[in-house]
Amino acid sequence: MPLSVGDRAPDFTLDTDKGESFTLSGQRGKPVVLFFYPEDDTDGCTIENIEFTDEMPEFEALGVKVIGISPDSVEKHCKFRDKYRLGVTLAADPKHVAIKKFDVWGPKKLFGVQYDGLIRSTFLVGPDGRIAGAWLVTKIKGHAATVLAATKGLVTA
């Protein structure tokens, strides 16, 4: 069952492109944006990561950590980050630890073919560890700005 606003965000620990581990519960007391995307260096995922990177100065000014999560390896994340000069932290989830906990893996359809894959989703986790915002991303362009606006509302509330 997908997570909704008000649910406690499940804890997880993943390795990142920064050479360190990220643990969600270690962020309590400050908001965190988790955006789940299918694969590094594909058109939609590149657009999404670049848009979140462009918004990073504002997220940082609000004290918000932004983490992109995909099933790709840390090594692939590093190549992707370097190729596009990305400023978001990229967490590797090849074993689907966070992906399963956030229920973002399931049936998808592309060109009439159904298959299982990562369902592009974003979660805003409040300082209390509860989901403060949840998006099933169907339109990539402008999504990072939408999440930033919701984050500003949470931080200034």
N, C-alpha and C positions, 0 to 999 in steps of 0.2 A: 504494500500500500504506500503510495507517495506521501512524502512528508508535507505538512501544511504549516501555515503561520500559527504560532503558538506551541508547536511541538518542540520538545527538547532535541537539539541537534545531536546526533550520535557522534561519539568521540572516535577518532582515528589518528594514526601516525603514518606519515608517508615521507619518503625521501624527496628532496627537491633539487632543482638545477643549481641551487646556491651551495650545494655540498653539505647540507644540514637536513635534519628531520623537522617536519612540521607536525605538531600535535594540536588538534583543535582545542582541547580542554586547557591547554597552556595559554590560550588567548583570552580567557575569561576576563571580563572587565572592559573589553574593547570590542567593537564590531568587527566582523570578518565577512568578506564576500568570497564565496566559493562558486566558481563557474566551471561546470563540467562540460568538456567539449570532446568530440570523437577522436580527432587525429591531428598531430602536428603537420604543418606544411601543406594543408589542403586549403582550398579557396576560402570557405566559410570560416574555418578555424583560424586562419591567418588574419582575416578581417576582424574577427572578434578579439583576438589577442592584441592586435595593433590598436583597436579602439580602447580597450582597457588600459593599455600602456599610455595612450594619449591622455587619459583621465587620471593617471596615477598621481600627478602633483596634487590634485584636489582630494583624492582619497587619502593621501599621506597627510595633508593639512588637517583632515578630519580625524587622523589617528586610526585609520582603517587599514587592515591588512587585506590584500587581494591575492587570492590563490587560484590559479588555473589548474584543473585536474583532468588528466586523460589517461587512458591505459598505456600510453607510450612510456618507454624507458627514460631514465635520467639522461643517458647519453643522447638519445634522440631529442629530448627537451633542450639540451645544451646547444645542439646544432641549430635547432629551430630558433631559440633565443638569439643566438649570435647572428644568424642569417638576417633576421628582421629587427635586430636591436631592441628586443622586447624588454620591458621594465617590470613586468609582473612576475611573481614567483610561480614557477611551474612545478607541480607535484606529480610524481610518477605513481600510477596505480595499476601496474600490469596484473596484479592478483585480484583486482576489483574489490579491495577492502572498503574504501569509502564509497565506491560506485554502488556496491550492494547495499551498504547501510543507508544510503540516500535514495535507493531504489530508482536509479537512473539508467538501468540496463534493461532492455526489453525489445519487443517487436517494433520494427521500422519498415518503411516501404520506400523503395527508390526505383523509379522507372517501372512500376508495377510489380517489382520483385520484393517479397517480404523476407526479412532476415532479422536476426537479433543483433543489437548494437547499442552504443551509448546514446541516450536521449539527451540532447543538448538542454541543460537546465542550469539555473543559477539560484543560489540561496544567500540571503543576507542573514547572518547569525548575529543576534543582538549581544550586548555585553553580558546578559544574564545566561547566555548559552542556548537561548530559544530562537527558533526561526522567526525572523521579523519580516521577511519577504521571500517569496518563492515565485520563480518564473519558469515556464516551459517555453523555451526560446524558439519561436517560429520565424521571427524576422531578426536577422543578425545586426544589420546596419542600424545604429542608434540604440542598441540594447545597453551598451555600457553607460551611455548618458542617462538612460532610464533608471538603471541601478544606482548610479551616482545620485540622482535626484531623490530616490527613496532613502538612500543612506543619509543624505543631508537632513531629510525629515526625521529620521531616527535619532541622529546625533544632536539636532537642535531642539528636539521635543522635550 
